[in-house]
Amino acid sequence: MKEYPTLTEIQNDLRGGGLTCVQLVNHYLERIESNAHLNAFVEVYSEEALRLASEIDIKIRNGTAGRLAGLIIGLKDVLSHKGHGVQAGSRILDSYIAPYTGTAVQRLLDEDAIVIGRQNCDEFAMGSSNESSSFGPVLNAADNSKVPGGSSGGSAVAVQAGLCHASLGSDTGGSVRQPAAFCGVIGVKPSYGRVSRYGLIAYASSFDCIGPITKSIEDAALLLEVMAGGDDFDSTVSLKEVPAYSKNLDWNGKAKIGYIRDTIENESIAPEIREQTLEVLNRLRASGHEVTPVEMPLLDYLLPTYYILTTAEASSNLSRFDGVRYGHRSAVKGDLEALYKNTRTEGFGEEVRRRILLGTFVLSANYYDAYYTKAQRVRRLVREETERFFGQFDFLISPVTPTTAFTIGEKTEDPLQMYLADIFTVQANVVGNPAVSIPNGVDKEGMPIGIQIMAPFFEEQKMLSFANHLSLILKENILEA
């Protein structure tokens, strides 16, 4: 079967009679089986997907199919899909079956998307390499010795390797954008509150966002368009009208672009990433856009602020997993306190235990003001500084990651080095702004490089249009080369 870069091309063939949804599903099932070594999926819904495909083929013939007919999608293992397992990559949720479907997933299903399975991820979305999953690491399809990024690593690899057409991931500090960059695909983190979090297993509730991973801006825009909007089940979701993102992807005019000097000129950034990011900026400047280097004094405080606040929220959110109500329960005999301790020790992996302990520490009475309260103040200052920046510029452009995908096991013994992989992505989560990662070529080893565009709050339309514009510029650059 030929490769389809966009859903539009799939639907054209479906309507023309040269393709059926059943054929599509069978194609992806074969791809999943032949690429099982990548470990991208933890469960595949073969029979259900084929049954739905048959039903949607009838709808297509009758002219009653939804906007997403022909879309075969995978779900990160943190998204609830009624009657299906959801474990957040953790032993503590062994055998847990979702009792309801999350809003974002339901809206895709309502438009006739077909969910083909759930995808591997770092345990409770805590990680930058997809090595902390209880299901084992996911392998990068470009080089099986490399990580795919995290925490939505399985979701990114599934799109990269053609195991499904698109994936749905979650982004707390870069967990959609960073693996998208490592795998050479597109990842979108919407504004906080643009997409309902109902049905998403929480890591850090004031940071978590659901976002699409695709091969085209067009498809990412359509998925966001379908998922976004008010929801009675999530009090934090915005009631702002959702634009027709996918219908308005043409960019007109010249943009004012800023880039933080230290995100490109810092010596810790891989030379090829620096060079290719500067090349993009130069091409934008040559195209008539205004490109200006800026300073951001609070840049050094982004990662500490992010990790203090997210671990504090994780400590609170994960307290519900205690072996009493659902999931894993320790068989070791003892009183209630022993049950809690043994269950959580057995059920949680090392990285999750580390973050729970850090979060409990910063929330403790003696250190609450010194860490948590101070981090909240810094978060407010970063938000104000970001708002001032967007008072002058349309977009903030940066690399997505300081390096390309690293070798499996390379950073597992040094958590601080692992955390640095998120250094360019966490700002969007700290302040709540939208950001997108798009492919920006490869390094000398053939590993993908990404470039990030961040936009003002709720300016997804402008961001996606410009990302589409930049994607075309980058494709022209490849053709010229």
Secondary structure, 3 states (H helix, E strand, C coil): CCCCCCHHHHHHHHHHCCCCHHHHHHHHHHHHHHCHHHCCEEEECHHHHHHHHHHHHHHHHHCCCCCCCCCEEEEECCECCCCCECCCCCHHHCCCECCCCCHHHHHHHHCCCEEEEEECCCHHHCCCCCCCCCCCCCCECCECCECCCCCCHHHHHHHHCCCCCEEEEEECCCCCHHHHHHHCCEEEECCCCCCCCCCECCCCCCCCEEEEEECCHHHHHHHHHHHCCCCCCCCCCCCCCCCCHHHCCCCCCCCEEEEEHHHHHCCCCCHHHHHHHHHHHHHHHHCCCEEEEECCCCHHHHHHHHHHHHHHHHHHHHHHCCCCCCCCCCCCCCCHHHHHHHHHHHHCCHHHHHHHHHHHHHHCCCCHHHHHHHHHHHHHHHHHHHHHHHHHCCEEEEECCCCCCCECCCCCCCHHHHHHHHCCCHHHHHHCCCEEEEEEEECCCCCEEEEEEECCCCCHHHHHHHHHHHHHHHHHHHHHC
